[in-house]
Amino acid sequence: MQMKVTLARLVTLLSLAIFPVLVSAQEGQCKKTVYLTFDTGNMSVAQTVADILHRQNIKVTFFLSNEKTSRGDFALDDSWKSYWQDRVKEGHHFGSHTYDHVYFIKDGPGAEIFAKPQFGPKAGIMSLYNEASYCREIRRVDDRFKELTDASLQKIWRAPGGKASPRSIRMGTQCGYQHIGWSPAGFLGDELSSQTHSNPVLLDQASRKMQDGDIAMAHLGIWSRKDPWAPAVLEQLIINLKNRGFCFATLPKLDK
């Protein structure tokens, strides 16, 4: 009996001694960094994405809009409160995607821009935005996120559709938010037609083409894609990038 106890203790001690070495070895293999980001979209694969990120033990950055979801509610409704609270607890980062998913159209007269909200009371109506009104659209997400989670966004934002101009980006900067786009190789293609861009093709392209420092972008659900991207691609992509020596970091990028 004494020998069994001693043997069990020895195995435990060896495990504790080896674990830091394994962690150190894994960190030593991490020679490149990728920044994985998710825009809200229709939220149909939101839990699937969260489960994969948890299983793979990586942190990402979410860009939030109050978009209509596949459940018929909106992404910043109280019904999504526990989802966002859980992501905060897991240590992910968050940015604004403008509250009503406001698409930049073109620069306007003076210092204004033309933009069109996809949701909200002015959905589908192109309007002029000055710096103050555009700032409100960016900051409203921050205010709502605090109500839901008691946490603040990072001071970052992303223009819906990636559509922006130097003027609209400057408006966000004056409001205190850094604009974050994505890298060419980081366009993961989850909003493309699955008939012309199959999941295996998208997985292969992203796995091969991602480079050190790239920002990758996908969504928590897309209305138009028939063959959902995340369940088929996301976890294997993460594994492939890890095997290439990538680690995953959150935005904004830290100064080196």
Buried (B, 14 or more C-beta within 10 A) or exposed (E): EEEEEEEEEEEEEEEEEEEEEEEEEEEEEEEBBBBBBBBBBBBBBBEBBBEBBEEEEBBBBBBBBBBBBBBEBBBBEEEBEEBBBBBBEBEBBBBBBBBBBBBBBEBBEEEBBBBBBBBBEBEEEEBEBEBEBBBBBBBBBBEBBEEBBEBEBBBBBBBBEBEBBEBBBBBBEEBEBBBBBBBEBBBBBBBBEBEEBBBEBBBBBBBEEBEEEBBBBBBBBBEEBEEBBBEBBBBBBBEBBBEBEBBBBBBBBEEE
